Amino acid sequence: QVQLVESGGGSVQAGGSLRLSCAASGNTYCMGWFRQAPGKEREGVAVINSIGMTTYRGSVKGRFTLSKDNAKNTLYLQMNSLNPEDTAMYYCAAGYRLSLSVGDFRYWGQGTQVTVSS
């Protein structure tokens, strides 16, 4: 069983930055961040596997950076140049496939809200 606890969300103006953290308990092969805006489907943002390979959603490439501290089993998402379209509930997830598909992830955190104002 894997438990995930997110932190670091908040409100920021367009162009600003936030860093999300996700502390995991249990063994994880792939961890990543997903987001869901009101009225929209949950979508993958960035995922990393146990050997450091990453995959990013196209709209966040160059702005978001995913990293993981294996000693702490903690995942980080550094988000720069935020824009209002990034506003969503952000969820940490763990699974077994380097994928941005929601269905490939079995374990989910409770979510942390990110709000970007123009």
PyMOL commands that place a pseudoatom at each C-alpha (Angstrom):
pseudoatom trace, name=CA, resn=GLN, resi=1, chain=A, elem=C, hetatm=0, pos=[0.000, 0.000, 0.000]
pseudoatom trace, name=CA, resn=VAL, resi=2, chain=A, elem=C, hetatm=0, pos=[1.264, 3.464, -0.905]
pseudoatom trace, name=CA, resn=GLN, resi=3, chain=A, elem=C, hetatm=0, pos=[0.200, 6.674, 0.805]
pseudoatom trace, name=CA, resn=LEU, resi=4, chain=A, elem=C, hetatm=0, pos=[0.820, 10.073, -0.732]
pseudoatom trace, name=CA, resn=VAL, resi=5, chain=A, elem=C, hetatm=0, pos=[0.655, 13.450, 0.988]
pseudoatom trace, name=CA, resn=GLU, resi=6, chain=A, elem=C, hetatm=0, pos=[0.862, 16.627, -1.073]
pseudoatom trace, name=CA, resn=SER, resi=7, chain=A, elem=C, hetatm=0, pos=[1.799, 20.107, 0.021]
pseudoatom trace, name=CA, resn=GLY, resi=8, chain=A, elem=C, hetatm=0, pos=[2.826, 23.413, -1.479]
pseudoatom trace, name=CA, resn=GLY, resi=9, chain=A, elem=C, hetatm=0, pos=[-0.212, 24.622, -3.350]
pseudoatom trace, name=CA, resn=GLY, resi=10, chain=A, elem=C, hetatm=0, pos=[-1.471, 28.157, -3.123]
pseudoatom trace, name=CA, resn=SER, resi=11, chain=A, elem=C, hetatm=0, pos=[-2.375, 31.296, -5.006]
pseudoatom trace, name=CA, resn=VAL, resi=12, chain=A, elem=C, hetatm=0, pos=[0.013, 33.221, -7.212]
pseudoatom trace, name=CA, resn=GLN, resi=13, chain=A, elem=C, hetatm=0, pos=[-0.137, 35.853, -9.918]
pseudoatom trace, name=CA, resn=ALA, resi=14, chain=A, elem=C, hetatm=0, pos=[0.585, 35.038, -13.523]
pseudoatom trace, name=CA, resn=GLY, resi=15, chain=A, elem=C, hetatm=0, pos=[4.301, 34.709, -14.108]
pseudoatom trace, name=CA, resn=GLY, resi=16, chain=A, elem=C, hetatm=0, pos=[4.927, 33.519, -10.572]
pseudoatom trace, name=CA, resn=SER, resi=17, chain=A, elem=C, hetatm=0, pos=[6.263, 30.235, -9.218]
pseudoatom trace, name=CA, resn=LEU, resi=18, chain=A, elem=C, hetatm=0, pos=[5.217, 27.502, -6.832]
pseudoatom trace, name=CA, resn=ARG, resi=19, chain=A, elem=C, hetatm=0, pos=[6.771, 24.243, -5.710]
pseudoatom trace, name=CA, resn=LEU, resi=20, chain=A, elem=C, hetatm=0, pos=[4.652, 21.229, -4.911]
pseudoatom trace, name=CA, resn=SER, resi=21, chain=A, elem=C, hetatm=0, pos=[5.858, 18.371, -2.741]
pseudoatom trace, name=CA, resn=CYS, resi=22, chain=A, elem=C, hetatm=0, pos=[4.571, 14.841, -2.355]
pseudoatom trace, name=CA, resn=ALA, resi=23, chain=A, elem=C, hetatm=0, pos=[5.797, 12.593, 0.441]
pseudoatom trace, name=CA, resn=ALA, resi=24, chain=A, elem=C, hetatm=0, pos=[5.301, 8.911, -0.261]
pseudoatom trace, name=CA, resn=SER, resi=25, chain=A, elem=C, hetatm=0, pos=[5.242, 5.923, 2.039]
pseudoatom trace, name=CA, resn=GLY, resi=26, chain=A, elem=C, hetatm=0, pos=[5.715, 2.501, 0.524]
pseudoatom trace, name=CA, resn=ASN, resi=27, chain=A, elem=C, hetatm=0, pos=[7.467, 1.359, -2.606]
pseudoatom trace, name=CA, resn=THR, resi=28, chain=A, elem=C, hetatm=0, pos=[6.887, 3.372, -5.745]
pseudoatom trace, name=CA, resn=TYR, resi=29, chain=A, elem=C, hetatm=0, pos=[8.155, 2.767, -9.271]
pseudoatom trace, name=CA, resn=CYS, resi=30, chain=A, elem=C, hetatm=0, pos=[6.650, 5.782, -11.017]
pseudoatom trace, name=CA, resn=MET, resi=31, chain=A, elem=C, hetatm=0, pos=[5.412, 8.935, -9.393]
pseudoatom trace, name=CA, resn=GLY, resi=32, chain=A, elem=C, hetatm=0, pos=[3.893, 11.953, -10.967]
pseudoatom trace, name=CA, resn=TRP, resi=33, chain=A, elem=C, hetatm=0, pos=[1.592, 14.932, -10.879]
pseudoatom trace, name=CA, resn=PHE, resi=34, chain=A, elem=C, hetatm=0, pos=[-1.819, 15.191, -12.435]
pseudoatom trace, name=CA, resn=ARG, resi=35, chain=A, elem=C, hetatm=0, pos=[-4.247, 18.083, -12.404]
pseudoatom trace, name=CA, resn=GLN, resi=36, chain=A, elem=C, hetatm=0, pos=[-7.933, 18.656, -12.759]
pseudoatom trace, name=CA, resn=ALA, resi=37, chain=A, elem=C, hetatm=0, pos=[-9.575, 21.977, -13.470]
pseudoatom trace, name=CA, resn=PRO, resi=38, chain=A, elem=C, hetatm=0, pos=[-13.283, 22.532, -12.779]
pseudoatom trace, name=CA, resn=GLY, resi=39, chain=A, elem=C, hetatm=0, pos=[-15.408, 20.907, -15.454]
pseudoatom trace, name=CA, resn=LYS, resi=40, chain=A, elem=C, hetatm=0, pos=[-12.442, 19.203, -17.074]
pseudoatom trace, name=CA, resn=GLU, resi=41, chain=A, elem=C, hetatm=0, pos=[-10.973, 15.735, -16.990]
pseudoatom trace, name=CA, resn=ARG, resi=42, chain=A, elem=C, hetatm=0, pos=[-7.927, 14.918, -14.928]
pseudoatom trace, name=CA, resn=GLU, resi=43, chain=A, elem=C, hetatm=0, pos=[-4.764, 15.153, -17.012]
pseudoatom trace, name=CA, resn=GLY, resi=44, chain=A, elem=C, hetatm=0, pos=[-1.165, 14.124, -16.577]
pseudoatom trace, name=CA, resn=VAL, resi=45, chain=A, elem=C, hetatm=0, pos=[1.385, 16.860, -15.982]
pseudoatom trace, name=CA, resn=ALA, resi=46, chain=A, elem=C, hetatm=0, pos=[4.707, 15.134, -15.355]
pseudoatom trace, name=CA, resn=VAL, resi=47, chain=A, elem=C, hetatm=0, pos=[5.867, 11.683, -14.310]
pseudoatom trace, name=CA, resn=ILE, resi=48, chain=A, elem=C, hetatm=0, pos=[9.213, 10.218, -13.242]
pseudoatom trace, name=CA, resn=ASN, resi=49, chain=A, elem=C, hetatm=0, pos=[10.304, 6.610, -12.861]
pseudoatom trace, name=CA, resn=SER, resi=50, chain=A, elem=C, hetatm=0, pos=[12.732, 4.991, -10.454]
pseudoatom trace, name=CA, resn=ILE, resi=51, chain=A, elem=C, hetatm=0, pos=[15.751, 5.585, -12.685]
pseudoatom trace, name=CA, resn=GLY, resi=52, chain=A, elem=C, hetatm=0, pos=[14.984, 9.240, -13.263]
pseudoatom trace, name=CA, resn=MET, resi=53, chain=A, elem=C, hetatm=0, pos=[13.364, 9.127, -16.675]
pseudoatom trace, name=CA, resn=THR, resi=54, chain=A, elem=C, hetatm=0, pos=[10.674, 11.775, -17.040]
pseudoatom trace, name=CA, resn=THR, resi=55, chain=A, elem=C, hetatm=0, pos=[7.782, 12.634, -19.291]
pseudoatom trace, name=CA, resn=TYR, resi=56, chain=A, elem=C, hetatm=0, pos=[5.983, 15.980, -19.388]
pseudoatom trace, name=CA, resn=ARG, resi=57, chain=A, elem=C, hetatm=0, pos=[2.787, 17.339, -20.778]
pseudoatom trace, name=CA, resn=GLY, resi=58, chain=A, elem=C, hetatm=0, pos=[3.602, 19.522, -23.759]
pseudoatom trace, name=CA, resn=SER, resi=59, chain=A, elem=C, hetatm=0, pos=[2.075, 22.676, -22.331]
pseudoatom trace, name=CA, resn=VAL, resi=60, chain=A, elem=C, hetatm=0, pos=[4.325, 22.600, -19.257]
pseudoatom trace, name=CA, resn=LYS, resi=61, chain=A, elem=C, hetatm=0, pos=[7.634, 21.699, -20.892]
pseudoatom trace, name=CA, resn=GLY, resi=62, chain=A, elem=C, hetatm=0, pos=[10.247, 24.320, -20.180]
pseudoatom trace, name=CA, resn=ARG, resi=63, chain=A, elem=C, hetatm=0, pos=[8.191, 25.777, -17.318]
pseudoatom trace, name=CA, resn=PHE, resi=64, chain=A, elem=C, hetatm=0, pos=[7.764, 22.859, -14.899]
pseudoatom trace, name=CA, resn=THR, resi=65, chain=A, elem=C, hetatm=0, pos=[10.543, 20.673, -13.532]
pseudoatom trace, name=CA, resn=LEU, resi=66, chain=A, elem=C, hetatm=0, pos=[9.932, 17.333, -11.863]
pseudoatom trace, name=CA, resn=SER, resi=67, chain=A, elem=C, hetatm=0, pos=[12.421, 15.856, -9.439]
pseudoatom trace, name=CA, resn=LYS, resi=68, chain=A, elem=C, hetatm=0, pos=[12.553, 13.209, -6.764]
pseudoatom trace, name=CA, resn=ASP, resi=69, chain=A, elem=C, hetatm=0, pos=[14.584, 12.795, -3.614]
pseudoatom trace, name=CA, resn=ASN, resi=70, chain=A, elem=C, hetatm=0, pos=[14.870, 9.024, -3.382]
pseudoatom trace, name=CA, resn=ALA, resi=71, chain=A, elem=C, hetatm=0, pos=[16.320, 9.122, 0.132]
pseudoatom trace, name=CA, resn=LYS, resi=72, chain=A, elem=C, hetatm=0, pos=[13.215, 10.942, 1.357]
pseudoatom trace, name=CA, resn=ASN, resi=73, chain=A, elem=C, hetatm=0, pos=[10.866, 9.263, -1.125]
pseudoatom trace, name=CA, resn=THR, resi=74, chain=A, elem=C, hetatm=0, pos=[9.547, 12.718, -1.904]
pseudoatom trace, name=CA, resn=LEU, resi=75, chain=A, elem=C, hetatm=0, pos=[8.508, 14.099, -5.269]
pseudoatom trace, name=CA, resn=TYR, resi=76, chain=A, elem=C, hetatm=0, pos=[8.760, 17.758, -6.204]
pseudoatom trace, name=CA, resn=LEU, resi=77, chain=A, elem=C, hetatm=0, pos=[7.244, 19.832, -8.977]
pseudoatom trace, name=CA, resn=GLN, resi=78, chain=A, elem=C, hetatm=0, pos=[8.821, 23.231, -9.526]
pseudoatom trace, name=CA, resn=MET, resi=79, chain=A, elem=C, hetatm=0, pos=[6.372, 25.346, -11.489]
pseudoatom trace, name=CA, resn=ASN, resi=80, chain=A, elem=C, hetatm=0, pos=[7.610, 28.560, -13.075]
pseudoatom trace, name=CA, resn=SER, resi=81, chain=A, elem=C, hetatm=0, pos=[6.003, 31.080, -15.412]
pseudoatom trace, name=CA, resn=LEU, resi=82, chain=A, elem=C, hetatm=0, pos=[2.581, 30.051, -14.198]
pseudoatom trace, name=CA, resn=ASN, resi=83, chain=A, elem=C, hetatm=0, pos=[-0.451, 31.213, -16.135]
pseudoatom trace, name=CA, resn=PRO, resi=84, chain=A, elem=C, hetatm=0, pos=[-4.187, 31.119, -15.371]
pseudoatom trace, name=CA, resn=GLU, resi=85, chain=A, elem=C, hetatm=0, pos=[-4.566, 27.973, -17.490]
pseudoatom trace, name=CA, resn=ASP, resi=86, chain=A, elem=C, hetatm=0, pos=[-2.471, 26.148, -14.872]
pseudoatom trace, name=CA, resn=THR, resi=87, chain=A, elem=C, hetatm=0, pos=[-5.176, 26.704, -12.260]
pseudoatom trace, name=CA, resn=ALA, resi=88, chain=A, elem=C, hetatm=0, pos=[-6.360, 23.306, -11.028]
pseudoatom trace, name=CA, resn=MET, resi=89, chain=A, elem=C, hetatm=0, pos=[-6.315, 20.818, -8.217]
pseudoatom trace, name=CA, resn=TYR, resi=90, chain=A, elem=C, hetatm=0, pos=[-2.976, 19.043, -8.449]
pseudoatom trace, name=CA, resn=TYR, resi=91, chain=A, elem=C, hetatm=0, pos=[-2.764, 15.391, -7.446]
pseudoatom trace, name=CA, resn=CYS, resi=92, chain=A, elem=C, hetatm=0, pos=[0.260, 13.262, -6.701]
pseudoatom trace, name=CA, resn=ALA, resi=93, chain=A, elem=C, hetatm=0, pos=[0.029, 9.714, -7.995]
pseudoatom trace, name=CA, resn=ALA, resi=94, chain=A, elem=C, hetatm=0, pos=[2.052, 6.509, -7.934]
pseudoatom trace, name=CA, resn=GLY, resi=95, chain=A, elem=C, hetatm=0, pos=[1.996, 3.625, -10.353]
pseudoatom trace, name=CA, resn=TYR, resi=96, chain=A, elem=C, hetatm=0, pos=[4.068, 1.236, -12.414]
pseudoatom trace, name=CA, resn=ARG, resi=97, chain=A, elem=C, hetatm=0, pos=[4.278, 2.841, -15.847]
pseudoatom trace, name=CA, resn=LEU, resi=98, chain=A, elem=C, hetatm=0, pos=[6.002, 5.962, -17.149]
pseudoatom trace, name=CA, resn=SER, resi=99, chain=A, elem=C, hetatm=0, pos=[2.822, 7.418, -18.530]
pseudoatom trace, name=CA, resn=LEU, resi=100, chain=A, elem=C, hetatm=0, pos=[0.606, 10.495, -18.382]
pseudoatom trace, name=CA, resn=SER, resi=101, chain=A, elem=C, hetatm=0, pos=[-2.544, 8.370, -18.437]
pseudoatom trace, name=CA, resn=VAL, resi=102, chain=A, elem=C, hetatm=0, pos=[-4.725, 8.489, -15.340]
pseudoatom trace, name=CA, resn=GLY, resi=103, chain=A, elem=C, hetatm=0, pos=[-5.575, 4.810, -15.709]
pseudoatom trace, name=CA, resn=ASP, resi=104, chain=A, elem=C, hetatm=0, pos=[-1.942, 3.754, -15.264]
pseudoatom trace, name=CA, resn=PHE, resi=105, chain=A, elem=C, hetatm=0, pos=[-1.828, 5.088, -11.706]
pseudoatom trace, name=CA, resn=ARG, resi=106, chain=A, elem=C, hetatm=0, pos=[-3.228, 3.182, -8.765]
pseudoatom trace, name=CA, resn=TYR, resi=107, chain=A, elem=C, hetatm=0, pos=[-2.446, 5.386, -5.800]
pseudoatom trace, name=CA, resn=TRP, resi=108, chain=A, elem=C, hetatm=0, pos=[-3.539, 8.988, -5.375]
pseudoatom trace, name=CA, resn=GLY, resi=109, chain=A, elem=C, hetatm=0, pos=[-3.090, 11.784, -2.898]
pseudoatom trace, name=CA, resn=GLN, resi=110, chain=A, elem=C, hetatm=0, pos=[-5.857, 14.103, -1.722]
pseudoatom trace, name=CA, resn=GLY, resi=111, chain=A, elem=C, hetatm=0, pos=[-4.761, 16.977, -3.920]
pseudoatom trace, name=CA, resn=THR, resi=112, chain=A, elem=C, hetatm=0, pos=[-3.512, 20.508, -3.431]
pseudoatom trace, name=CA, resn=GLN, resi=113, chain=A, elem=C, hetatm=0, pos=[-5.049, 23.577, -5.046]
pseudoatom trace, name=CA, resn=VAL, resi=114, chain=A, elem=C, hetatm=0, pos=[-3.070, 25.833, -7.349]
pseudoatom trace, name=CA, resn=THR, resi=115, chain=A, elem=C, hetatm=0, pos=[-4.696, 29.109, -8.365]
pseudoatom trace, name=CA, resn=VAL, resi=116, chain=A, elem=C, hetatm=0, pos=[-3.076, 31.512, -10.811]
pseudoatom trace, name=CA, resn=SER, resi=117, chain=A, elem=C, hetatm=0, pos=[-4.612, 34.932, -11.252]
pseudoatom trace, name=CA, resn=SER, resi=118, chain=A, elem=C, hetatm=0, pos=[-4.090, 37.197, -14.225]
for i in range(1, 118): cmd.bond("trace and resi %d" % i, "trace and resi %d" % (i + 1))
show_as sticks, trace
zoom trace
